[in-house]
């Protein structure tokens, strides 16, 4: 991918991430259509592969989305049924799939950046 193409992709990715993290948005920022989450995952993977030295900067834009998601689930009641009674795991929501793709992209192509891992661990639920 050309430097110009990476720049365009990065600007679009940053704009989407900043919109997602905006707590003043009219609708909940995590309620995007599944296709948009998939597209965001593809953009992230492309950026991480195209600009390895910039991975921390790229991941810093994803961090607020992960924080918003963790805050949203921390307020949900916990399912008290035992894992043995459940026949299968619940299907992942689109935002959960995106977060799993973030972790997979980072761990597959690079070692986890320690500061990103530490920042995730510091989030209070």
N, C-alpha and C positions, 0 to 999 in steps of 0.2 A: 504494500500500500504506500502511496506517495505521502510525503510530508504534508502536503496540502490536504489530502484525503483524511489523514489522521487528525489534522487540526479541525476540520469540519466535524468529524465524528466526535472528537473530544468536546467541542463546544456544545453539540447537541446533547451528549451524555450529561455534561455538567448542568445544562439547563433543565433537563428532566429530573435529575437528582435533586436540584435545588427546589424545584416545584414540589417534589415528593416530601421534602423535609419541612416545607412551609406549614407551620402550625396554624396559620391564619387562613388556610385554604377553606373554601366553602364546604367542600365535601372532605371526608376523611382522606388523607393523602395516600393511604395504602389501597384505596379502592380503584385500581386501574383495571382495564380489561386484561384477561390472560395473555392475549397477543402482544400487548404493550410490554408486559413483564418479560415475555420471551424475547422480544426485540431488545429490551434493555440488557438482558443477559448476553445476547449475541454481541452487542456493542461493547460490553465490559470485557468479554473474552478477546475480542479483536484488539481493543486498546491494550490489554495486558500483554498480548503477544507482540504487538507492534512497537510498544514503548516500554521495555522492561525497566529502564532506569526511573520511569515515572510511576511505578506501581503504587508507591505509598501515596502520592498525590491523587491518583485515580481512586484508590480505595478510600481516601478521606472523604470523597463525595458520597460514597455508599454508606458510610458510617451512620449518618443521621437517619437513613431509611431503616437500618437495622435497629437503631435505638427506638424509633417510633414503633416498629413492630413489637419489640420486646416490651415496651411500655403498654401497648394495647393488649397483649396477652396476659400481662401481669394482673390486669383487672378482671379477667374472666374467671368464673368459678372453675375449680379443678374437678375433673371427672373422677368420681370416687369408685367407679367399678374397677375391679382388679384386672390386670392384664390378661389373666387366664380366662376371664369371662368374655373378653372381647374376641371376636373371630378374626379381625384384621385391624391394622392401623388405619386411622382416618386418612382420607386423601389429603394431600398437601394443598393449601390455598396457593394461588398464583404468587403472592409475595413470598411465601415459604419456599416455593420452588426457586424463586429468584435468589433468595439468601443461600440456599443450598448450592446453586450454580456459582455464586460468588466464592463460597468456600472451596468448591471443587476446582474452579479456575485458578485460584490462588495456590492451592495445595498441589495441583497437577503440574503446573508450569513453573512454580517457584517455591522456595521454602517460605513458610509463613513469616511475614514480617513481624518481629517481636512487638513493636509498638502497636500494630493493629490488633494482635492477639490480646495484649494487655488491656487495650482500650475496651475490647469486648468483655473482658472479665470484670472490668470496673463498673459495668452497668448494674445498677441496683434494680432488682425486680420487686 
